[in-house]
């Protein structure tokens, strides 16, 4: 069922100019399952030309008509959810049930922006002179270039594309080379819904080459990037050099604070499920488990039991609860981080090594007694590693939570309303979940602070980066 993936340029699905391709590997089997087209400079120029033409058409379409086409795209996404989910599992590894949740949630995102685009209100400003009208108008920013990662190949792209289209922009997506088919199917639902040619383009290739060509190009007026902090800083600097708007959703190292008065069973169940979702390859995954001394040992035991109950396997198998890592580089990264921590005195409570001899499987891992200078406590692990740290006082927990330059997501468990309120005020993070994990809903903002980026995706805030304000003052004839 896995077919070779093509570019989408100017309303046509086609091979790259010159015919260059890249292999797609199934991370559960290490087998090549298909190829994807590798865009050339000529392909990018054509995509830019069509995007400019598409913008000229799309921006003139009234929001009501744009909304109807986006709603049709959401319907198609739901109809095709099973097919797209299987493709995603084959190329990315996550259990097919997780993949389907991603697809269905993405359809909700399209629906949300379909309606939000109809509400991009301007305003009339009271005048000082009789007969003068003062209007603040909202207009689409123009052609947008988006760069999305492999860990959530549909949900990361859908927020960017849907917000841009709802605002009246056209979009060039540089999709993830490791997970291209599911991303291509997202583009296909927009196309099949009747969105005009040129409004959504899809290209693949060498990420650095594409970004360094598209971002400075005068046709592109805004960029949106999801990925690592290191790459994000580079692209933000490039965008700034050329006065391009930018939204940056970057890395995280989420603190997860468990207080003495927490419901430990609830905390262990929810935190473990979210830690090992997508094998921990989630930017908002709980990572540093900061547990108050009085409940540290019982909570650790409950959490380890959750880890050891996970069933590793091919994501297409019905009983699999955690799939493989996405590629061999992630396996090597886990091994290096664990070796560094253990070499400095950390202990492995469970897991700690690659599983099996085929596929990129890695055991769910819990580390304790971790020294402060261990790399894993300071670098985003982006894998199935849970790091346990005891604390004594509220201030100790806040100090550890805010210690790193990251500030994407944070979590906490407590029965105290006063503590919960103080956490919401003092944790430096773009998103905070207290006693549950309610992030990334279509109607809520999603984004970080500090080195985790700037700007929001999702919610009413998600439309703002794709709109510019024009002031018109007019005196009646």
N, C-alpha and C positions, 0 to 999 in steps of 0.2 A: 504493500500500500504506500510505501515511501517513494515518492518520485523526485527526480532532480528538480532543484529550485532555480527559477529564472528571475531576472530583473523585471521590474514593472516600470516602464518609462513611456510617457505620452499615451497612456491608455492601452499599451500593448505589453503582453508577457513575452519576453524574448531572451535569447542568450546574450552574453557580453560580446561587444565588438572585439574581434580577435579570438573569441571562443575560449578564453581562459576560464578554468574552473578550480574549485577547492573541494576537498573531500569532507563529507559529514560522517562522523563516527558515533556509533551507539555506545555510550559509556558503560552499559551493563555487559556488553559482549566484546568490546574493542573492535568490532567489525565495521568496515566502511559500508554505509547503507545508502549512500547517494552522493550527489555533488551539488554545488551551488555555483551560479555564475559570478565571476569576479569582474567587477566594473572597471573599465579603462577610463582614461581622462576624457576620451570622446563620449563615453556613456554619461559621465558626470555633466559635461557641457550640454548634452541633449536633455538630461533631466532638469537642469537649471533653466533652459530655454522653455521647456514645457511647463515648468512650475510657474514661471512668470506669466505665461499665457493662461494657465489654469487659474491663477490668482485674479487676473483681469475679469474672468468669467464668474468665478465663485463669489467674489466680493460684491458683485452686482445682484446676486440672487438674494431675495428677501429672506430674513431669518426664519420666517414661517416655512418656506420651501426647503431651506437647508435642514431645518429640524425634521421634516418628514423623511428626507433621505437618510439622515442619521438614525432615525427610529427604525427604518427598514433594515439598515445595517445591523442594528442590535437584534432584530428578529432573526436574521440570517445566522448571526453568531450562535444564537441558542439552538437553531435547527441543526447546525453543524458541530455542536459541542463535542459529541462522542468521537467524531472523526478527527477533529483538531487535537483533542486530548491525547489520543493514541499517537499521533505524530509527535507531539511534544514529549511524551514519555520516551519514545524511541530515540530522540535526539538529545534529550536533556537528562533523563534518568528518573525524575520524580515519579512517585506512584500515580497511576492513571487517575485515581480518585482526586488527588491533589490537583492534577492538571485540569480536570473538569471543573473543579471549584474555581480555578483561575479563569477559565473560559467564561463561565456563567457570570462571575463577578465583573469581567470585562464587558460583557453585554450590558450590565447595569450601568457601567461607567459611560458607555455610549449614550444610553437613554438619558442619563443625568445631564450630560452636556448638550444633548439635543434640545432639552428644555431650557437649560441655563442660557444658551445662546439667544433665546427669544427674550431674555430679560437683561440684556446688556444696556441698561438705561443710561441716557444722558440726562441733562437737567437744564432748566431755564433759570438764569440768575437774575434776581430783581435789579431793575435798571435805576440809573441816577438821572437820566434825561428822558423826558417824555418821547415816545415814539421809537425808542431804541430797544431792540431785542438782544439779549446776551445769552448765548447757548454754549454749553459744554457738550460736545459730541464725542461718541466712542467709535473708533474705526479700527479695522484689522491692521496689525502691524505690517503684514506682507508675507513674503515667502519665508518659511521656517525650515531649518535643518535640525533633525533630531537624531540622537545617537543613543541606542538602547543596548542593554546587556543580555547575557544568555540565561541568567538565573530565572527570570520571569519574562519570557520572550513575547508574551501577549500583553500581560497586564502593565508592564512598564511602558510599552509603546502605545497602548490604547489611551492612556491618560493624556499623553502629549498630542497625538493625532486628533482625538475627539475634541479637546479644548481648542486646538488651532482651527479645526474645521467649523466648530460652532461659532467662533469669532469671525469667520470669513477669510481665514488665511489658507494658503496652499502649503503642502508639506512634502519635504524630501526626507525619507527615513533611511538612515544607515543602520540596517538591521544587524543582529548578532550572527556571526559566521558559524558558530557552533550549533545554533538552534534556528536555522533559517526557515524551515518549512512551516512551523506553527506561526511564525511572524508573517510569512507570506500569506497564510490563510487569513490573518487579520486584515491585511491590505485587500485581499480578494473580497471580503464581505463589504467593504466600502465601495469597491469597484462594481460588484454585482448589484449593489443597492441603487446604482444609477448616478453616483457622484461623477461629475464630468472629467473627461480625460485631462491629465496634467495636474489635477488637484492633489492627488496622492501618488508619490513616486517611491519606489523601493530599490535600493542599491546595496551591494555587498562588496567587500574587498579588504584591503589592508587598512585597518582603522585610522592609523596616523596619516596615511596618504590622503584618505578621503576627507578627514576633518580639516587638515591643513590646506586643502583646496577649497572646500565648501565655505568654511567660516569667513575667510577674507573676501570671498566673492561678492561683488556689489549687488547681485540679485538677492542674496540671503540677508534678511533683516533681523532675524532672531535665531538663537540656538537653544536647544534644550538637551541636557546630557544627564544620564544616569550611569554611574560607574565609580571607580576608585577615586579617592581624594587626590592622589598624585596626578592622575590624568586630568581630573576635573580642574585642578589649579592651572595646569598648562593650557587647557582649552579656554578657561575663563580669562586668562591673560591674553590669549590670542583674540578672543572676542572683544575685550576691552581696548586692545590696540586699534581695532577697526570700528569701535563705537557700536558694537552689536549688543542688543539685549541678550541676556543669558539667564536661564534657570538651571541650577546645579543641584542635583540630588546625589550626594556622595556617600562615602563610607560611614560606618558606625561601629560602636563597641559598647552595646547597650548594657547599662547597669540594671540589675534586677534585685531590688532590696526586699528582704523578707524579715519582718519584725517579730519579736517575741509573741505578740498577740495575734499573729496571722493565722488563718485557717491553713494549716500545713498541707493537708490533703488537696485542697483546692489549688494552692500555690504550686505544689509539685506536679499536679496533673496538667495545669495550663502552661506552666513554664517549660516542662519537658516537651509537650506537644509542639510548642512554638520554637523551642531550641532546635529540635531535630527535624522540623518541617523542611522539606527540600534539602535534606542532609546538612542543615545548618547554613546553607548558601543563601542567606537572606540578610539584607542590609539592616533590617530592624530586629533580627534575632536576638533574644536575651543571651548575653555572653558572660558578663561578670556577675556571679551570684553572690551578693553581699548579704550575708546572713547573720542575724544577731546571735551572740554567743549562747544565749539560753536555749535556742532551738537549732543550733548549728548541726549537731550530730544527728538528731532525729530527722531533720529535713534532708540532710545529705543522704541518709539511708533510704528515705522515701524516693528521692530523686534518682539514686543509683538503681533502685528497683525498676523504675520506669524505663531507664536506659536499657537495662538488661532484658526487658520484655519486648523491645523492638525487634521486628523481623526484617533483616536485610535481604534484599533480593531484587530481581528484575521488576521494574515498576509496572509491567504489564501483568504480573502475577497477582491474583486476587488477595493473597494473604500478605503481601509485602507492605510494610509500614514505613520503611526507609529505603530509598534507592541508592545508587552509587553517586559519587562525586562526578562533576561534569566532565573532568578531563584528568589526565595524568599529572598535570601541573598542580592541581589541588591536592592530590595525594602526597606529592613531594613536599608541598607547603605544610601539610599537617605533620608529616614526619619531622620536618626541620624544627617546627615550633615546639613539638613535644620533646624532642631531643635536647633542645636548648633549655627548656624549663626543668626537665629531669636532671640534666647536667648541673643545674644550679641549685638542686635540692627539692624540687617539686615531687609529689607522689601521685601515682595513677590509681584512682579509686576503682575505675573500670575502663575497659577498652584500651586505647592507646596504640593500635596498630592496624595495618591494612587487613582486610578480610578476604580470604580466598586468593586464588591465583589467576583469576580472569575477571575483567571488569574493574572499574575504579571504586571498589567498595572500601569503606573505612569504618571501623567500629565507633559507635557512639562513645565518647570519651569524657571522663570527669577527672580534673586535676585539682589537687589540694596542696596546701603548704607551698604556695607559689611565691618565690621571691619577687620583690618589687621591680627588679631589673630584668625579669624574664621578658623576652620579646612578646610572648603571647598576651601579656598584660598591657602591652603598649601598642601593639599592632593589631589591626582587625584580622581575626583568624579566618572568617568566612568559611566555616566548616563545622563539623559536629563535635566541637570542643566546648565544654562547660567548665568555667573557672570559678572555684569556690574560695571565698574570702570571708573570715569572721569579722564582726565589728561589735563594739561595746555600746556607743552612744549614737543618738540621732546625728549629731554633728560629725562623728566619724564616718557615718554612712554617706552623708552629703559630700564630705571632702573626697571620698573615694569616687563617688558617682561623677563629680565634676572635675576630677583630676586630669582627665585626658582632653585633648583638643577636639575630640568628637562630640557631637551633640545632636544625633538624629532621633533616637528613641530611648525611652527609659521606662522601667516598670517597678511597681512596688506593691507589697501585700501587707495590710494592717487592718485591724478592726477599729482603729481610732480615727474618728473624723478630724480631730485636731491634727494628728500626724499626717493624714492624707492631704489636708489643706496646706500644711507647711511644705510637704513634698512638692505639690503643684507650684508653689511659689519659689522654691529654692533650687530645684534641679534645673540645670542648664541643658535644655533639650527642646527640640522642635515639637516633639510629641511625647506624652506621658500617659501610660495606662496604669490605673490603680485598681487592683483587685480583679482585673480582667484585661483582655487584649482586644481593643476595639479600634485598631488602626486601619487605614487604607480603605475606608468605606467611600463610595462615590461622592457622598455629600460632605465629607470632612476634609480639611486641608492635610496635605502630606508633604513634609519637608523638614529640613534640619537647620541648625545654627552652628556657629564656629566652623571648624573644618569639615563639617558634614554638609555644607552647601548653603544656598540661599534661594528664596522663592518657594512657592507652594504649588503642588499639583493636587487636583481634587477639590471639591467644594466650590463655593463661589469664588474663593481666592484663586482657583486654578485657571479661571478665564482671564484674569487680570493681565498676566504677562503677554497675552496675545492681542491686547487692545492698546491703542494710543489715544490720547485725549487731544481733541482739536477745539479751540475756542473760536466761536464765530460771533462777532458783534455786528448788528445790522440795524440801520435806521430805515424806517418805512419811507416809501416814495412820497 
